[in-house]
Amino acid sequence: MSQYDNNYYGSGGGGGYLQGGSPFSASGSPGGMRRSEASNSLRPFTISQLNKASQAHTDAEWRIEDVEIGQVTVVGQVVSIQKQATNCVYLVDDGTGRIEARHWVDSTNDDEGSKWGGIEERRYVRVTGGLKNFGKKRYINATHIRDVKDPHETYFHILEAIAVTLMIDRGHPANPSLASQSKAGQNTNLSAYSAQSNSTGLPDQFGHLPPIQRAIINFIISQPPQEEGIHVSAIAKAIGASGEGAHEISDALDKLMDDGHVFTTIDDSHFSVSL
């Protein structure tokens, strides 16, 4: 049985990315997306959607319904695990389809075992990474895999994937507070993922976070845009200047990744915010 001892959790579910920022234009249109924004965005999908993604050629970006995709996240059950010398392959099933998640082993990293060693067959996991293709077979190049602890997450994820797809296709629902100021039928031109900033300068979805997590996100956001993200050493130096220890900063980054607020980019040492 799964970690929930309940067969009804086999059909997908979510994890909290709907509150994130948008990689799209101010009008909510995918046409306004820049390549750097797409490559650094994080979007929830069902595995069925990923299996329908296409490339114009082998070096082209992946697209779904003519919308470029960057980082992806799925939730499903681990059907099998194949451990090899250089990589570990997890076959994941979310009830809509199956896809392999491949983790490349870093033998020089002392934390490799503790970070990746707890995943077992028949358990439900969240996988985050980029879509790749090798030998005419697509897979997720996993940058992060974790156990799903809350059984509701499996349901939420699939609903979130549907909601995000609909918002990209149709635009964000009208803001009720603006409806009385608009003419009948007038669009509010809200972004599909937009979030207004609060008094601290951070988007609203980060306001509930502990101070150290908010400080990390604020630092990353305040840096000049970089496709490769921000190196962990720069984050540690900036946050450590406020008196936080390396262990607390590392734990805060792990929690932000688990909750989908930040993700790794070119390697496990570079981070970007899921705006």
N, C-alpha and C positions, 0 to 999 in steps of 0.2 A: 504493500500500500504506500501511498505518498506520505509526505510529512503531515498531511491533514487527515489521513485515513478516510478520504471522501472522494469518490470517483467523479463527482460533479465539478471538480476544479480543473478538469482537463481541457477546457475550451477557451483558454486565453484570459487576458486581464491586464490591468494597468499600473501606473506608478507615479503620477504627479507632474507630468511635463506640460499639461494643458495650461498651467499658470505661467509658463515661461514666456520669453519674448519672441518676437516674430522675425524670421529671416526674410520676410516679404516687404514690399513697398508700403508706404504710408497709407495707400488706398486699399491695402489688403490684397493686392494683386500679385500673383507669383511672378509676373513679368518684371517687377521691380527688383528682383533678387539679384545680387551680385554673386559671382562665383565664390569669393572669399566668405560671404555670408552663408551661402548654401553649404560649403564644406565644413563650416564651424557650427552649423545648426544641429539640433538633436530633435528627432521626430519619432513618436511611437508608431509602430506598424504591426499588423498581423503578418504572420509568415506567408499567408496567401498573397498579400500585397507585394512582399519582397520577391516572391517567385514570379511575379508579373513585371518586375522592373526590367528595363532594357537599356542597352548602350548602342550609340550610333556606330562605334567601333571599339576595339579592345582597350584603347587608352582614353575613351570618352567617359564623362561623368554618368553615373546611373540616373535614370529618370523614371518617374511613375506618372502616367497621364500627362506627359510633357512638362512635369515639374522636377527640377533637379533636386536630388536628395544628398544629404551629407551623412552625419552620424545617425545611426538607427538604434532603436531599442525594442526588444521583443520579450514576451514572457511566455514560458512554456515548460513542459516536462522533459527532463533529460531521459531520452530513450536508451542511449548507449554512450559509452565513453571509450575512446581508443587512445591509449597513451603510447607515444613513440619517443624516440630519443630527442627529436628537435621540436615536436609539437604535440598538442593534445587536442583531439577532435571530439566535440560534444554534439550528438544528434538531438535536436530539440523539436518537439511537437507541441503546437498550441491548439490543436483541434481544427485549424483551418489548413494546415500543411506542415511540412517538415523542412528543416534547413540545418546545415552543419555550422557550428560555431568553432572556429579554430583559434587556439591560443598557442603562440610560439614560445617555447621554453627559453628562458634566459638563465643559463647555468651560472652566470657570474653574480646573479642577484641573490643575496642571502635570504630575502623575504619571499622568494618565489614559492616555496612550499606552503607557508602560512597564508599567502594571498590566494593561491589557486588550489590548494590541496583539499578543501572541504566539500567540493562538489561531488555528489553521488548520483547514481542512476535512480530513476523513478521519483526524484525530487523536482520541485518546481523552482525555476531560476529566472532571474532577469539578466538578459545579455545586452550589452552595449558595445557598439563598434562600427566599423565601416563595411559596406558590401563590397566583396571582391569576387573575381572570377579566375579559375585556374583549371585548365584542361576541360573547358566547356562546362564546368560545374561551379555554380555560385556558392559562396559561403560568407559568413560574417567573420571578419577579422576582429576577434574579441579583444577589447581593451579593458573590459570589466565584466565579471560574472559574479552574481551573489545569489544566495538562497532567498526565496520569497517567504517571509515570515508571517505576513498577514494574508489569510486566505481571500480576503476581499480584493487584494491587489490583482489577482488573476482576472476577476470580473471587470475591475475598473480599467485595466489596461486596454482591453478590447473595445470598451465603450469610448475610451479616450482616443484610440486610434480612429474610430469612426467619426467622432466629433471633430477632430483635427482635419480629417479628409474633407468633411462637409464644409468647414470654415474656409479651407483653401479653395474649394470649388465654388462656394456661394457667397463668401464674405462673412464677417463677424455679425452676429445679431445686433440690431439697433440698440443703443444705450437708452433705457427708459427715461433717464433724467434729461436727455436731449430731445426726446420725442416731441415734447410740447413746444420746443423752440424751432422745430423743423416743419416744413410743409409736408402734406400727406404724400407718402411715397418717396420722400427725399432720403438719400443715403446719408449715413453719419460718417462715412469714410474712416471707419475704425479699422485698424490692422487686425489680421486674423489672430494674432497672439498679443496684441498691444496691452501694456500695463502702465498706468500713470505713475509717475515718480512721487514718492512721499517727501516729507520735509527734509529727510536725510540725504536726498539725492539718489537713493536706491529705489528700484521698482518695488511696487507694493508687495509682490510675492515673497520678498526677502525680509519684510519687516518683522516677522515672527521669529526669526532665527536668533540664536544666541549671539552675543557681541563678537566673539572671535570668528564665527562663521560670516557674520555681516562684514567684519573687517577684511576678511580674505576676499569676499566678492567685491567689495568696494575698491580694494587695491587692484584687482584684475581689471575691473571695468574702467578704472582711472588711467590705465596704461594705454599708449598709442596702439591702435588696432594692428594685430599681427596674426597672420594665418597659422603660425606654429604655436600660438598661445603664449602663456607666461611660464617661465621655468620655476620649478619649486624652490630653488635657492633664492630667487628674487622675492618670492612670497614669504619665505621663512625670514629673510633679512628684514623685510618691511614690517611684518607682524611681530617678529621677535623684538624689534626695537621698543615695542609697547610693554615688554616684560613677559610675553608668552613664551613657554618652553617649546622645544622641538617636538616633544611627544604630544603636547596639546594641539599644536598646529597640524601635525600628521593625522591625529584623530579627527580634527575638524574637517580636513580635506576629505578623509574617507567618508565621513557622514554626509558631506555635501555631494559626493559622488553617488552614494547609496540613494540619496533623495532626488538625484537627477538635476541638481542645481549647477554642478560643474562636471566637465568630462575631460579626459585626456585627449591630446591631439596627435602629434607626430610620434610621441613615445609616452611612457608612463611618468615622465618628469615634467611634461608641459601641460598646462591646464587652460581651459577657456570656460566662460560662463554661458549657461544655456539661456540666452536672452531671446 
